[in-house]
Amino acid sequence: MILGNNHFLVMPMNALKNQVVPNNLRRYILVVLFSALLIAFCSTAFAVDVWPSRPVKIVVPFTAGSVQDALARSISNELALSFGEPVIVEDRAGAGGTVGTGLVAKAPPDGYTLVMAAASHNINGTLFSKLPFDPIKDFTGAAYIGNSSYILMVNSELPVKTVAEFILLAKSKSGEFNYASAGNGSASHLAMAYFNSLAGTNLVHIPTKGTGDAITELLAGRAQAVIAANIAALPFANDSRVRFLGVSSEKPSPFVPGVPPIGNTVKGYAFDSWFGLLAPAATPREIINRISKDVSGLLRQPEIIDRLKRQGIEIGHLSPEEFNLLLKRDFDRMEQVVKSSGAKAD
């Protein structure tokens, strides 16, 4: 039935059958219904087909200078060229990364808002009793980038040169030594809390807003130790104010030759972190595939490979489906590590 002022009253199909409606009017109504459905379908398909048509934002849930911030800015210019649209890196720090991550979880699932995530994404899911998002159900893997081990750094004023010597000294001054992290729920928090638990030390946690801030605490002497990802620690390899004692990987790291695995001294200790871009869960598969394809292409460029290698990132290539499987496995693994470490959201 047609109403005035260009409004249409769409009647259910059963109602059309039961009403005495002229054939031409019935055909007109069916054409209008079919056209509306076709327009809606084509509009959605067109929106996906032309993605991106405006700037894409990568949210970093930590401060400027953090691990994720440095990584996002390392690829943002080349990614913008690949997308054909600007890529904006926006730092939204707070609550161990949950503030920025929560913003992305609630963002429209259109591919224009992504989060640069790492192991802390899954750590928060078990460390915090209440979160405004589900780290698995509310996200989908968009582009896997790679993996990184961590480095145990101490203030060089400490009279120690090995992990064993550090443990002995820390035990002799139980509760007097501090360690700094990128915040509650950050990977650097859990990595050190896990060390604390397995080594039997009683280091006091100083949460900050980012790895850069945590290292500042170390340099200033307010913290005696930090475990930081390669990308944050390597710039200090030749800094006389700090000393590298061990790496978190099971095997020696090619990025810091001569620095032994922490697990050689602290039995069972091993810790690493993945890095990648996540999108809201309902983001269309076509857009996810485009992001994954473009990022994977960048990671094959010699300049990008060299840049990330200098930052201690072991580049990897996973499909979105493989990335999602990794996220679930890592969530289960981190759940066990959090329980074993006794870490708490201070």
Protein Blocks (a to p, Z undefined) as FASTA:
>chain_A
ZZehhiacdddfklmmmpccdfklmmmmmmmmmmmmmmmmmmmmmmmmmpcfbdcddddf
bdehiaklmmmmmmmmmmmmmnopacdddddeeehhlmmmmmmmmpccehpaccdddfkl
mmmmmmpmbdcbdfklmpccfbdfbdcdddddddfkbccfbfklmmmmmmmmghkaccdd
ebehiaklmmmmmmmmmnopacdcdddfbfklmmmmmmnopafbdcddfklmmmmmmgck
bccfbdfbfbdcfklghiacfklmmghiacdddddddddfklcfklmmmmmmmmmmmmmg
mklmmmmmmnopacddddfklmmmmmmmmmmmmmmmmmmnopacZZ
